[in-house]
Amino acid sequence: MLGRHDSEIGELLRFAAALVPSEVQSADLLDYLDLEEWELVLQLLGEFDGHTWQTPRYWALLAEAATEMDQDDAWFQWRCVESIQGVLRVELTLAVAAEPLQARGERPMWDVTGKHQRVAALWIESKPVLGPGERATARLRPFVPPAWAHLIRGDVITLLGGSPGTAKIIEKVPPRP
């Protein structure tokens, strides 16, 4: 299975599981921990909803466990930054003449005020590539979060560049105090 790092992976996942509030925790999680089903535990821990209890430490533990398991840690790293900076989710629609847009790794420019352009990393949630004219839910991670602080749910911002489009704010969770 995972070999010599198995016990360390178990410790990381148990530390992370201990941070999950009891009202959110599931019996499945505890069963899979007892059975040492680390892949399933990592998946379950990464899927819990809620932003107030998910600390940077929680996401860092999951990222480290994923790395030790030779799995992609990008989602956990992304969520770690969100747990500090806040969450900004949008309904993104590309223009019909847009170039296809990769689900992650893009750092496009956005018009957030009608006259100020800002950079935000992009994570499209439901597909690996968003094609021209298509719509998807996405997460934005602004490089300078205070420049985006004025946005509220329902606001529309413009995606600039070779893949132009619009994004309607559907969820905004403020940064941690």
Buried (B, 14 or more C-beta within 10 A) or exposed (E): EBEEBBEEBBEBBEBBBEBBEEEEBEEEBEEBBEEBBBBBBBEBBBEBEEBEEBBBEBBBBBBBBBBBBEBEBEBBBBBBBBBEBBBBBBBBBBBEEBEEBEBBEBEBEBBBEEEEBBBBBBBBEEEEEBBBEBBBBBBBBBEEBEBBEEBEEEBEBBBBBEBBBBBBBBEBBEEEE
